Amino acid sequence: MLRQASKVMIAVRRVVGCEVPTAQLFRTPTIAALAAALSHASAGGRSGAGAIPRAGFSAEQRAAGMPCSANQEQMLALYQMQPDSAAYNMVEAMRLRGKLDARALEGALAFLARRHETLRTHFVERDSQLLQAVYPAADPRAAPALQRRSLPPGSDEAALDAALTDAAEQPYEVIGERVPLRAVLFAVGPEEHVLLIGNHHILRCRPPFCARAVRSV
C-alpha cells in the first residue's frame, strides 16, 4: 500500500508543483480533503503536512537556500542524531565488462547532474535554520567525483563484495557543501569494472541514473 501511495503522490507533485509528503494521502484520504490540502499548498502556504511550493523560487534563491520539506526535515533530524549511520544509504552496483573510458563515464555522470536538479542539491545550516540549496548546473561542485579503486591481483568475489559493502556503508556528510552522492569505480581486471553509485535517501531518489550514465558512455 505504501508503494502505491508513493506513486500517487509522485504524480500529484508533478501536477501541483509542490513538495507534498506521502503521509498527506493518509491524513486526507478523501478526494475533497486532499484537494483542499493541495490547493493550500499550491497557493503558497505551508500546510501541517509540510508542503513547500517549488515553483516561485528563482535560480538565485535555489542556490542560496530554500526551506526543506517535512520529510527532509525528519531525515535531517535523524542524521543529526546518528551522523555515522548508513541506514539511509541507497546504492546500486553494475558490473562492466570490456574496455572502459573512465573519463567518459565521469563526464556522463556530470552531464546527468547538470540535467537533474535533485543531483545538485545539498543541505546547509544558516541562521540556525536547515535549508536545501541547489548548485547551478555550471558549478564544478555539482558534478559527482568518480572515485577509482583497484582490487589486489587475485582477489575473489568475496573480496569484491567486502569492498563494495565497505563503500556502500560509508556515511555521508549530509549537512555541508557536498551533495550526498557518491560514485565509486572498482577495477577488478584490465577490462572488468564494477561501478557503485550511491546517495543518501534525503535526495528523494534512487540511483537508477547509474544505468543511464553507462548507456550514454
Secondary structure, 3 states (H helix, E strand, C coil): CHHHHHHHHHHHHHHHCEECCCHHHHHCCCHHHHHHHHHHHHCCCCCCCCCEECCCCCHHHHHHCEECCHHHHHHHHHHHHCCCCCCCEEEEEEEEECCCCHHHHHHHHHHHHHHCHHHHEEEEEECCEEEEEECCCCCHHHCCCEEEEECCCCCCHHHHHHHHHHHHCCCCCCECCCCCEEEEEEEEECCEEEEEEEEEHHHCCCCCHHHHHHHHC
